[in-house]
Amino acid sequence: MDHVANPPKAPNPPPAAPSLYERRKQIYPKLAHGKFRMVKWVVMALTLGVYYIVPWIRWPRGEGIPDQAVLADFAGEKFYFFFITIWPQEIFYLAGLLIVATFGLFLVTSLLGRVWCGYTCPQTVWTDLYIWVERAFEGDRAARMRLDKAPWSPNKAARKIGKHIVWLIIAFLTGGALILYWHDAPTIARTFFTGQAPLTAYFFAGMLTLTTYFLAGWMREQVCTYMCPWPRIQGALTDEYALNVTYRYDRGEPRGPLRKEQGFEGRGDCIDCKQCVQVCPMGIDIRDGAQLECIHCALCIDACDDIMTRVGRPTGLIAYDTDLAVATRAAGGNPVYKLLRTRTVLYAVLMVAISALILVGLAKEPTFEINVLKDRSPPFVQLANGDVRNGYTLKLVNKATMARDTMVSISGLPGAEFEIIGLSKPDGTQEMELPLEQYGVDRFRLLVTAPGASLPHRSSLDITVLDPMTGESHTSSAAFMTAGAK
């Protein structure tokens, strides 16, 4: 009897390499009801209202000057903020405001954790708005989950298409509102749809439309978890006394489902209903402790308080608290809360100090400025009679909303005479009238002539501009060059 040899077995394939990336899991946050949800509605309405409405507020400043209350006028090289005007040379005011805002964010974080992320971050505000639209078209959590699992039908298509159309409209309004801060709002709104707006307006409106649609509609919690650096930075700004949205395990554990006619003896208050997970827009379980993904929106507090009220237990199982306080209570001690700490006091003092410097600077801000630029080539001109002439560009900034007549004079250079090209100076006078246009920058050509034989190679003169009506004057020094011995 012939025997057929068994064929050799094929080697087992090598194990697949573990994936470094996980496919996004769709999150279906449930609508929460409570005080924190109400605060989020109010904050969302206020922040969106400010963003969309502020560019349309008018603020009279005078003839020929933009009357938009808040405007970044790059063409006119000025920033307008109600009664404050920031000129290019005053950009340090904007830097100061950004520093104050940064320390304010540090202070809030050291007190209340990532409360900025949960309430006022633009990503959170627009995502909240997009979820509200999604809920209006597709229903709450359970209804959305059923709709996504259901096969395609005219009803499902209509709901999905309607949702995305509204999302795109909101995104376009967001991008369109941005360019209103850079141009006169009524003008750009009119010219945008006729193709007469600047190309930059279409570019930035389109860019913000796309980013709003994708970040708030599709990426949502991924932006907060993977794209935003703030969750990593906040670790250096908090300590054991910072109040965070916290699950009080000292009271909640051991957890477990609550059966009918079962009391709470020998167990914790958490009934493991997972309502805190279902309302979380980040899809996390707050009971797992502090997590990178938590944005401190406090919706889990509302959900848990509602359940505690239903089962007859005190609210606050999830609340703003510290891990140190929870651990202290679990050990039988009394927790200590410290709002006034070294870091919080330091942040507050820095905010007040920088704000005071900005206010003092704005209060003492001059109504005009003078700047003198000396000609480099040639540094001087030797005249036939032996005198030496130097040329300068006199730059005057008039910050007043009306034209003004000023007087210019020079000093510090014996025997010197001056003239301004295009303007006449009365004979025998040492000063002359200099008209300034309203709210702008005027440049004049200044020529100074002095006897060169009696002067060293390099001298100095002072150029003074005086407003006789207000008494305000400013002086700028400039070098005067001759062929004298060095």
Secondary structure, DSSP 8 states (H G I E B T S, - for coil): -------------------S-------------SHHHHHHHHHHHHHHHHHHHGGG-B----TTS--BSEEEETTTTEEEETTEEE-GGGHHHHHHHHHHHHHHHHHHHHHHSSHHHHHT-HHHHHHHHHHHHHHHHH-SHHHHHHHHHS---HHHHHHHHHHHHHHHHHHHHHHHHHHHTTS-HHHHHHHHTTT-S-HHHHHHHHHHHHHHHHIIIIITHHIIIII-SHHHHGGGT--TTS-EEEE-HHHH-S-----TT---TTS-S-----HHHHT-TT---GGG-S-TT-----HHHHHHHHHHHHTT--S-SEEEE-HHHHHHHHTT------SS-HHHHHHHHHHHHHHHHHHHHHHT--SEEEEEEE--SSS-EE-TTSEEEEEEEEEEEE-SSS-EEEEEEEESSTT-EEEETT----TT-SEEEEEE-TTEEEEEEEEEEEEGGGS-SEEEEEEEEE-TTT--EEEEEEEEE-SS--
